[in-house]
Amino acid sequence: MINVYKTEDYESANASKKAILRGFFISLAIVLAVCIGIFVFYVLQEYNTPLKTPLLITNIVISSVYAIVMFFILSIKYKRVASYVKMLVDMQIGIKTEGVNTYVRTDSSIVKKDGVDFISLIVLDWSEKKQDYFERRILLDVEKPIPDFKQGDVIKHVTHANILIAYELASNTIFE
């Protein structure tokens, strides 16, 4: 079977997550040191100093700009990396399902599940309840290469929460 995810994926995603957090805490310490320094300088000034307004405005501007920049970094970049790491951890400890289905097509529209972007591999699956075939969407990570399946290929796959973990070609083109 061809594994979609490798241990290096988890290690690099976790390293990125830690690097973002490290950068956040280092920059937070620097901004706090600057703001505390400005506050101490302000407190040491004499009463009704002409520097009162510039020091307060400088402190407010530094804090506001930092908060806005960190909001965007943490809400976009960190959230995506943390979601990806969580998905990889869930794949390692979660329930995996095996199946054999016929490949129909690839839907390249982006589907977001738990903060991670996917495309869909559409396969035919048998429904015992309805006694008929239906189209099932197996999710494939956008950052991973799309397997070279042709319509009608029978694929054996392993999924977790409908996300493709591993696959192999069971037989070729049943439609021919």
LINTAMO-V639776 format. One record per pair of residues at least 24 apart in sequence whose ideal C-beta (glycine too) atoms are under 8 Angstrom apart, sorted by the first residue. I is the first residue (numbers start at 1). GAP is how many residues later the second one is. D is the distance in Angstrom with one decimal. If there is no record, write none. Layout:
i;gap;d
I;GAP;D
I;GAP;D
This chain:
i;gap;d
1;155;7.4
1;157;6.9
1;165;4.3
1;166;6.6
1;167;4.6
2;145;7.6
2;164;6.3
2;165;5.8
2;166;6.1
3;162;7.0
3;163;4.9
4;136;7.3
4;137;6.9
4;140;5.4
4;160;5.6
4;161;5.8
4;162;6.3
4;163;7.3
5;83;6.5
5;86;6.6
5;136;7.8
5;139;7.8
5;160;6.5
9;79;6.4
10;75;7.1
10;78;4.6
10;79;7.5
10;82;7.7
13;68;6.0
13;71;5.0
13;72;4.9
13;75;6.4
14;71;5.5
16;65;5.0
17;61;7.1
17;64;4.7
17;65;5.8
17;68;5.4
20;53;7.3
20;54;7.7
20;57;6.2
20;58;4.8
20;61;6.4
21;57;7.4
24;46;6.5
24;49;7.4
24;50;6.8
24;54;7.7
27;39;7.3
27;43;7.4
28;38;7.9
28;42;7.8
31;31;6.4
31;32;7.1
31;35;4.8
34;28;6.2
35;24;5.5
35;27;6.3
35;28;6.2
38;24;7.8
79;36;6.2
80;35;6.4
80;36;7.6
82;33;7.7
83;31;5.9
83;32;2.9
83;33;5.3
84;31;7.7
84;32;5.6
86;28;7.2
86;29;7.9
87;27;6.2
87;29;5.3
87;76;7.2
90;70;6.9
90;71;7.1
91;69;4.8
91;72;7.1
91;74;6.0
94;66;5.0
94;67;6.8
95;65;6.8
96;62;5.3
96;63;7.0
96;64;5.1
96;69;6.4
97;61;7.2
97;62;5.4
97;63;7.4
98;58;7.2
98;59;7.2
98;60;5.3
99;26;7.4
99;57;7.5
99;58;5.7
99;60;7.1
100;54;6.3
100;55;7.2
100;56;5.0
100;57;7.7
100;70;5.8
101;24;5.5
101;35;6.7
101;37;7.9
101;53;7.3
101;54;6.3
101;56;7.0
102;50;6.4
102;51;7.2
102;52;5.5
102;53;7.8
102;72;6.0
103;46;4.3
103;47;7.3
103;48;6.6
103;49;7.0
103;50;4.5
103;51;7.6
103;52;5.5
104;31;6.5
104;47;6.2
105;46;6.5
106;40;6.1
106;43;7.7
107;30;7.1
110;32;6.6
111;26;7.8
111;28;6.4
113;26;6.3
113;48;7.8
113;50;7.5
116;25;7.0
117;24;7.6
117;25;4.4
118;24;6.2
118;45;7.0
119;27;7.3
121;26;7.7
121;28;7.4
121;43;6.7
123;32;7.1
137;25;7.2
138;24;6.2
138;25;7.7
138;26;5.2
139;24;4.8
139;25;6.5
140;24;5.0
151;24;6.4
152;24;6.6
